[in-house]
Amino acid sequence: MSDRERVADVVVVGAGLAGLQCARRLTERGVEVLVLEANEEIGGRVRTELVDGFRCDRGFQVLNPSYPALRRNVDLDRLRLQRFGRGLLVRRGDRRTPLVDPTRRPGAVPDMLLSGLLRPDRVTRMATWLAPALSPVDRLLAGPDISMRESLDNAKVEGPLRTEVLERFLAGVILETDGSTSAAYVRLLLRSFALGTPGLPAQGMAALPAQLAAPVRERIRCGVAVSAMSPTGVTTEDGVLEADVVVCATDPRTANRLVGSPLPAMKGLVTDWFVADEAPIDSDLQVVEADAGAGPLVNAAVVSNAAPSYAPAGRHLIETTALLAPGQEPPPLAAVRAHLVALLGPGADQAEPITRHVVRDALPAQPPPLKVRHPVDLGDGVIVCGDHRDTASLQGAVVSGTRAAEVVLTRLGRSRTT
């Protein structure tokens, strides 16, 4: 190849969800696209490692079918979602208390009522605080926004239902324990949980980017690192690849290096995966640790109880999640195993580790006031997309890719997508 080569109308750098969605929408409008990906596989942060027949997603992730962008752009039926149960098991001391949808599991009602978690006054305050999550999104986002901690304090939400259930469950979702996340963002997430039951694709979370990539698969080059970028070209080890437009669809840190896109604070996690011949519990619910000082884990789950395709027949796959602050070392495996046994019971002591994923930049922080849409057109020909330009979620990644495609179409003088 010569030092300079025109390769397409548009070059998209990054084959995560945002980049794939951008390329897909442009291809649908007849635009010639080339996608460059530094890794040897597509998906960005949404990938699945296959280990001895077990499907281990990179960082514990779930797909929520209530996300509007997924419903519009993904054939959810083809993914064959395997859903978790609607509720939680809350580990408090030696007990795992179920908090579930009573219409689906009426047999759990006595345990819930005897748990001491559902005092009527505290349930009422919690319900009042949660109520905006079920209002129309425009109304939910209207008005001033403050941190989740301040919002709960103002609503006088207190007691174990807050500290041992809500905050501990959310720790595994928003990857923080100090309540600094935007209350509006938290309500958006809780809205999605109320409207849909999360699950896992039969072939692992990697099936999501694979489906988005299908229309442009022949136009993706993996293992190609971009060292520099301009509005009309990118520099690789083989030379400069030129196009009419270039879109930066990388992770936030790489986007900051390549085009100066603002770098948000990033939050990390560690996911350990274990296998066992016998499931330590038979529940399809996530087990949440109520006591923040009990060990490194915020939650654990026997994933194969909810998603049998994640494990070979007759065997079981267990997942644990620990938070990882900037500069913090991952917890020792021995501490994780000890906490896993405390969470799931003595049956978990036979579980054997098979892989660990340390994801330091797992999720962009979403402090208040929440800004749902950050510009994807940064001016001077720079176009950027990713969940750091939208809400920090699968929804945000896909939406930002769509928005970037619309900017590109306008720049090329073509009609916008619908």
C-alpha positions in Angstrom: 0.0 0.0 0.0 1.2 3.5 -0.8 1.7 6.1 2.0 -1.6 7.6 1.3 -4.8 5.8 0.1 -8.4 6.8 -0.3 -10.4 3.9 1.2 -14.0 5.0 1.6 -16.4 7.9 1.9 -16.3 7.6 5.7 -13.8 6.0 8.0 -15.2 5.0 11.4 -12.5 4.4 14.1 -13.7 1.9 16.6 -16.0 -1.2 16.3 -17.8 -0.9 19.6 -21.6 -0.4 19.7 -21.5 3.3 18.7 -19.1 2.8 15.8 -21.0 -0.2 14.5 -24.3 1.6 14.7 -22.9 4.6 12.9 -21.4 2.5 10.1 -24.6 0.5 9.8 -26.8 3.6 9.4 -24.5 5.1 6.9 -24.3 1.9 4.9 -28.1 1.8 4.8 -28.0 5.3 3.1 -25.6 4.2 0.5 -22.4 5.6 2.0 -19.2 3.6 1.6 -17.8 3.0 5.0 -14.6 1.4 6.4 -14.4 0.5 10.1 -11.0 0.2 11.8 -10.7 -1.6 15.1 -7.5 -1.8 17.1 -8.5 -5.1 18.8 -8.6 -8.4 17.1 -12.4 -8.6 17.7 -15.3 -6.2 17.5 -17.6 -5.1 20.4 -15.5 -2.6 22.4 -16.5 -3.2 26.0 -19.2 -5.6 25.0 -17.4 -8.9 24.4 -17.7 -12.5 25.4 -14.8 -14.9 26.3 -15.4 -18.6 25.6 -13.6 -20.7 28.1 -13.9 -24.5 28.0 -17.5 -24.1 26.8 -18.5 -21.4 29.3 -19.5 -18.0 28.1 -17.9 -15.3 30.2 -18.9 -11.7 29.3 -16.1 -9.1 29.8 -17.5 -7.5 32.9 -20.9 -8.6 34.1 -23.4 -7.1 31.7 -27.0 -7.6 31.0 -29.2 -6.5 28.0 -32.4 -4.6 28.9 -35.0 -5.1 26.2 -36.9 -2.0 27.3 -34.1 0.3 25.9 -35.8 2.2 23.0 -32.7 2.3 20.8 -32.3 -1.5 21.1 -35.9 -2.1 20.2 -35.6 0.1 17.1 -32.2 -1.2 15.9 -31.8 -4.8 17.1 -33.8 -8.0 16.4 -34.2 -8.9 20.1 -35.9 -12.2 19.2 -32.9 -13.4 17.3 -30.7 -12.8 20.4 -32.9 -15.4 22.3 -32.7 -13.5 25.6 -32.6 -15.6 28.7 -34.0 -13.4 31.5 -33.0 -13.1 35.1 -35.8 -13.2 37.7 -37.6 -10.0 38.6 -36.1 -9.2 42.0 -33.1 -9.7 44.2 -31.7 -12.0 46.9 -30.3 -9.7 49.6 -27.7 -11.4 51.8 -27.9 -10.1 55.3 -25.8 -12.0 57.8 -26.6 -15.7 57.4 -29.8 -15.2 55.4 -30.6 -14.4 51.8 -33.9 -12.5 51.8 -35.9 -12.5 48.5 -37.3 -9.1 47.3 -39.3 -10.1 44.3 -42.4 -9.2 42.2 -45.1 -10.8 44.5 -47.4 -11.3 41.5 -44.9 -13.7 40.0 -43.6 -15.3 43.2 -46.3 -15.1 45.8 -44.6 -17.8 47.8 -41.9 -15.3 48.7 -44.3 -12.8 50.4 -44.0 -14.2 53.9 -40.2 -14.0 53.9 -40.3 -10.5 52.5 -42.8 -9.4 55.2 -40.7 -11.0 58.0 -37.4 -9.5 56.8 -37.9 -6.1 58.5 -37.0 -4.4 55.2 -40.5 -3.4 54.2 -41.7 -1.1 57.0 -44.7 0.7 55.6 -43.4 4.2 56.3 -40.1 3.5 54.6 -41.7 1.7 51.7 -44.0 4.7 51.2 -41.0 7.2 51.1 -39.1 4.9 48.8 -42.1 4.6 46.5 -42.5 8.4 46.5 -38.9 8.9 45.6 -39.1 6.3 42.8 -42.4 7.6 41.3 -40.8 10.0 38.8 -39.0 7.1 37.2 -42.3 5.9 35.8 -43.3 9.3 34.4 -42.6 10.3 30.8 -38.9 10.7 30.2 -39.2 14.5 29.3 -40.9 15.1 32.6 -38.4 12.9 34.5 -35.5 15.0 33.1 -37.2 18.4 33.7 -36.2 20.6 36.5 -33.0 20.7 38.6 -30.9 17.6 39.2 -28.9 16.7 42.2 -26.9 13.7 43.4 -28.7 10.4 44.3 -27.4 10.8 47.9 -28.9 14.3 48.3 -32.1 13.3 46.6 -32.7 10.3 48.9 -31.8 12.5 51.9 -34.2 15.2 50.8 -37.0 12.6 50.5 -36.1 11.2 53.9 -35.5 7.7 52.5 -33.6 5.9 55.2 -33.1 2.6 56.9 -32.0 -0.8 55.5 -34.3 -0.6 52.5 -32.1 2.3 51.3 -28.6 1.3 52.7 -28.8 -2.5 52.4 -31.0 -2.9 49.3 -31.3 0.1 46.9 -27.8 1.5 47.3 -26.1 -1.9 47.3 -28.0 -3.1 44.2 -27.2 0.2 42.4 -23.5 -0.1 43.4 -23.3 -3.0 40.9 -25.1 -1.0 38.2 -23.5 2.5 38.5 -20.2 1.3 40.0 -20.0 3.6 42.9 -21.0 3.6 46.6 -20.9 7.3 47.5 -24.2 8.3 46.0 -22.5 10.9 43.7 -24.3 9.8 40.5 -27.1 12.0 39.1 -30.5 11.2 40.6 -32.1 11.7 37.2 -29.7 9.2 35.7 -30.5 6.6 38.4 -34.2 7.1 37.9 -33.7 6.5 34.1 -32.0 3.2 34.9 -34.7 2.2 37.4 -37.3 3.1 34.8 -35.7 0.6 32.4 -35.7 -2.1 35.0 -39.4 -1.4 35.7 -40.3 -1.6 32.0 -38.2 -4.6 31.0 -36.6 -7.7 32.5 -32.8 -7.8 31.7 -31.4 -11.0 30.3 -28.4 -12.5 28.4 -28.3 -13.5 24.7 -28.0 -17.2 24.1 -24.6 -16.7 22.5 -23.3 -14.2 25.1 -23.3 -10.4 25.0 -21.0 -10.5 22.0 -24.1 -11.4 20.0 -25.3 -7.8 20.3 -22.3 -6.1 18.4 -22.2 -9.1 16.1 -25.8 -8.4 15.0 -25.1 -4.6 14.5 -22.0 -5.5 12.5 -23.6 -7.9 10.1 -24.5 -5.4 7.4 -20.9 -4.0 7.4 -18.9 -7.1 8.3 -16.9 -7.1 5.1 -16.0 -3.4 5.7 -14.4 -4.0 9.2 -10.7 -4.3 9.6 -9.6 -5.6 13.0 -6.1 -5.3 14.4 -5.6 -1.9 12.9 -4.5 0.7 15.4 -4.9 4.4 14.6 -2.1 6.7 15.9 -3.4 10.0 14.6 -6.6 11.4 13.1 -7.8 14.3 11.1 -11.3 15.2 9.7 -10.4 13.5 6.5 -7.8 10.8 7.3 -6.3 8.5 9.8 -2.7 7.4 10.4 -1.9 3.7 10.8 1.4 1.8 10.7 0.8 1.2 7.0 0.3 4.8 6.1 -2.6 7.4 5.9 -6.1 6.2 5.0 -8.2 9.0 3.5 -11.9 9.6 3.3 -14.4 12.5 3.0 -15.2 12.2 6.7 -13.7 10.4 9.7 -15.7 9.5 12.9 -14.0 8.8 16.2 -16.0 6.0 17.9 -13.3 4.8 20.3 -13.4 4.5 24.1 -13.3 7.9 25.9 -9.6 7.7 26.8 -8.5 7.0 23.2 -10.9 9.7 21.9 -9.3 12.2 24.2 -5.9 11.3 22.9 -6.8 11.3 19.2 -9.2 14.3 18.9 -9.2 16.0 22.3 -12.7 14.9 23.2 -13.4 15.7 26.9 -12.4 12.7 29.1 -15.0 11.9 31.8 -14.2 10.3 35.1 -14.3 6.6 34.5 -15.4 3.8 36.9 -14.0 0.3 37.0 -14.9 -3.2 38.1 -13.5 -6.7 38.4 -15.5 -9.7 37.3 -14.4 -13.2 38.4 -16.0 -16.3 36.9 -16.2 -19.6 38.6 -17.5 -23.0 37.5 -19.1 -25.8 39.5 -20.6 -29.2 39.0 -23.5 -28.3 41.4 -25.2 -25.0 41.6 -24.7 -23.6 45.1 -28.2 -22.1 45.0 -31.1 -22.7 42.6 -32.2 -19.1 42.2 -32.2 -17.1 38.9 -31.9 -13.9 41.0 -28.8 -11.8 41.6 -27.5 -12.0 45.1 -26.7 -8.5 46.6 -24.4 -8.0 49.5 -26.2 -5.8 52.1 -23.1 -5.1 54.2 -20.6 -2.9 52.5 -17.9 -4.0 54.9 -18.4 -7.8 54.5 -15.9 -8.2 51.7 -14.9 -7.0 48.2 -18.0 -8.1 46.3 -21.1 -6.1 45.6 -23.0 -9.0 44.1 -22.9 -12.5 42.7 -25.1 -14.7 40.6 -25.3 -18.3 39.3 -25.6 -17.1 35.8 -26.3 -20.5 34.3 -29.5 -20.7 36.4 -30.9 -17.8 34.4 -28.9 -18.4 31.2 -28.3 -22.1 30.7 -26.5 -21.6 27.4 -23.7 -19.9 29.3 -22.5 -23.3 30.6 -22.1 -26.8 29.2 -24.9 -29.3 30.1 -24.6 -30.5 33.7 -22.3 -27.7 34.8 -22.8 -24.2 36.3 -21.3 -20.8 35.8 -21.0 -18.3 38.7 -20.2 -14.6 38.4 -18.9 -12.1 41.0 -18.5 -8.3 40.8 -16.2 -6.1 42.8 -15.8 -2.3 42.3 -12.4 -0.9 41.3 -11.6 2.7 42.1 -8.9 4.6 40.1 -5.5 3.3 41.2 -6.9 0.5 43.3 -5.5 -3.0 42.9 -8.0 -5.8 42.1 -9.0 -7.8 45.2 -7.1 -11.0 45.9 -8.8 -14.1 44.5 -8.8 -15.7 48.0 -10.8 -12.8 49.4 -13.3 -13.0 46.4 -13.7 -16.8 47.0 -14.3 -16.4 50.7 -16.9 -13.7 50.1 -18.5 -15.8 47.4 -19.0 -18.6 49.8 -20.6 -16.2 52.3 -22.9 -14.9 49.6 -24.1 -18.2 48.1 -23.5 -20.6 51.0 -21.2 -23.5 51.6 -22.1 -25.1 48.2 -19.9 -22.4 46.6 -16.7 -23.7 48.2 -16.3 -26.2 45.4 -16.5 -23.6 42.7 -13.2 -23.2 40.7 -12.1 -19.9 39.0 -11.8 -20.0 35.2 -11.2 -16.3 34.2 -11.0 -12.8 35.6 -11.8 -9.5 33.8 -10.3 -6.3 35.2 -12.1 -3.4 33.5 -10.7 -0.1 34.7 -12.7 2.0 32.3 -16.0 0.2 32.5 -18.4 3.2 32.7 -18.3 6.9 32.4 -19.4 8.8 35.5 -22.7 10.5 35.3 -22.6 13.3 37.9 -25.4 15.9 38.3 -26.7 17.9 36.6 -27.3 15.1 34.0 -26.7 16.1 30.4 -28.3 13.5 28.3 -26.9 14.6 25.0 -23.3 15.8 24.6 -22.4 17.1 21.1 -21.1 14.5 18.7 -20.0 17.3 16.3 -17.2 19.0 18.2 -16.5 21.5 15.4 -13.6 21.8 13.0 -14.6 18.6 11.3 -14.3 16.4 14.4 -17.1 13.9 14.9 -17.2 11.7 18.0 -19.6 9.0 19.3 -19.8 6.6 22.2 -21.7 6.3 25.5 -19.6 9.2 26.9 -21.5 11.5 24.5 -24.9 10.2 25.7 -26.1 8.2 28.7 -23.6 5.7 30.0 -25.4 2.6 28.8 -26.0 0.3 25.8 -28.8 2.7 24.9 -26.5 5.7 25.0 -23.9 4.0 22.8 -26.4 3.1 20.1 -28.1 6.5 20.2 -24.8 8.3 19.9 -23.8 6.2 16.9 -27.1 7.2 15.2 -26.6 10.8 16.0 -23.1 10.7 14.5 -24.4 9.1 11.3 -26.9 12.0 10.9 -24.1 14.5 11.3 -22.1 12.7 8.6 -25.0 12.5 6.2 -25.6 16.2 6.6 -21.9 16.9 5.9 -22.0 14.7 2.8 -25.1 16.5 1.6 -27.4 13.6 1.9 -30.8 13.2 3.6 -30.8 12.4 7.2 -31.8 9.0 8.5 -35.3 8.6 9.8 
